[in-house]
Amino acid sequence: MDEVAVKVEGAVRDALTAIRPAAAGLDPDADLAAEAGLDSVEVMDLVMAIEDRLDLSIPVETLSQAHTIRGLCAGILALSGSRP
């Protein structure tokens, strides 16, 4: 995993852990709604925290296509032109 991917996954996991501490050790393929137990408001809080940490804007389309930690990281990496 390259440096950018590590930074993105760290930001996603830190934001997720801040919202749901029990979700700290979730598998990258864990469903954010089902396994992390995030509701729609918490998903938006997650996105805002990630945006603040990475200083970027995550489009709604990226969020709607990402159902897992890995998927969200891949979507964010695609925004920056990096590959997952």
C-alpha positions as CSV (number, residue, x, y, z in Angstrom):
1,M,0.0,0.0,0.0
2,D,1.5,3.4,-1.0
3,E,1.8,6.4,1.3
4,V,-1.4,8.1,0.0
5,A,-3.5,5.0,0.5
6,V,-2.2,4.5,4.0
7,K,-3.0,8.2,4.8
8,V,-6.6,7.8,3.4
9,E,-7.3,4.5,5.2
10,G,-5.9,6.1,8.4
11,A,-8.3,9.1,8.0
12,V,-11.2,6.8,7.4
13,R,-10.5,4.6,10.3
14,D,-9.8,7.5,12.7
15,A,-13.1,9.2,11.7
16,L,-15.0,5.9,12.0
17,T,-13.5,5.1,15.4
18,A,-14.3,8.6,16.7
19,I,-18.0,8.0,15.7
20,R,-18.2,4.3,16.6
21,P,-15.3,3.2,18.9
22,A,-16.4,-0.4,18.6
23,A,-15.8,-0.3,14.9
24,A,-12.1,0.3,15.3
25,G,-11.0,-3.2,14.2
26,L,-13.5,-3.8,11.4
27,D,-12.3,-5.6,8.3
28,P,-11.8,-3.4,5.3
29,D,-14.7,-5.2,3.6
30,A,-17.1,-4.6,6.5
31,D,-20.3,-2.9,5.5
32,L,-20.4,0.5,7.0
33,A,-24.2,0.5,7.7
34,A,-24.7,-3.1,8.7
35,E,-21.4,-4.0,10.6
36,A,-20.4,-0.6,11.8
37,G,-24.0,0.3,12.6
38,L,-23.8,3.8,11.1
39,D,-27.0,5.6,10.4
40,S,-27.3,8.3,7.8
41,V,-26.4,11.2,10.1
42,E,-23.3,9.3,11.3
43,V,-22.3,8.6,7.7
44,M,-22.4,12.3,7.1
45,D,-20.4,13.0,10.2
46,L,-17.9,10.4,9.0
47,V,-17.6,12.1,5.6
48,M,-17.2,15.5,7.2
49,A,-14.4,14.3,9.5
50,I,-12.6,12.6,6.6
51,E,-13.0,15.8,4.4
52,D,-11.5,17.9,7.2
53,R,-8.6,15.6,7.8
54,L,-7.7,15.1,4.1
55,D,-8.7,18.7,3.1
56,L,-10.9,17.5,0.2
57,S,-14.6,17.3,-0.7
58,I,-16.2,13.9,-1.2
59,P,-19.0,13.9,-3.7
60,V,-22.3,12.3,-2.8
61,E,-21.8,9.8,-5.7
62,T,-18.6,8.6,-4.1
63,L,-20.3,8.0,-0.9
64,S,-23.3,6.3,-2.4
65,Q,-21.1,3.8,-4.2
66,A,-18.9,3.0,-1.2
67,H,-20.5,0.6,1.2
68,T,-17.3,-0.7,2.8
69,I,-14.2,0.8,4.3
70,R,-12.2,-0.4,1.3
71,G,-14.8,1.0,-1.1
72,L,-14.7,4.4,0.6
73,C,-10.9,4.5,0.6
74,A,-10.9,3.5,-3.1
75,G,-13.4,6.2,-3.9
76,I,-11.4,8.9,-2.1
77,L,-8.2,7.7,-3.8
78,A,-9.9,8.0,-7.2
79,L,-10.7,11.6,-6.4
80,S,-7.1,12.4,-6.1
81,G,-6.1,10.3,-9.1
82,S,-4.4,7.6,-7.0
83,R,-5.1,3.9,-7.4
84,P,-6.2,1.8,-4.4
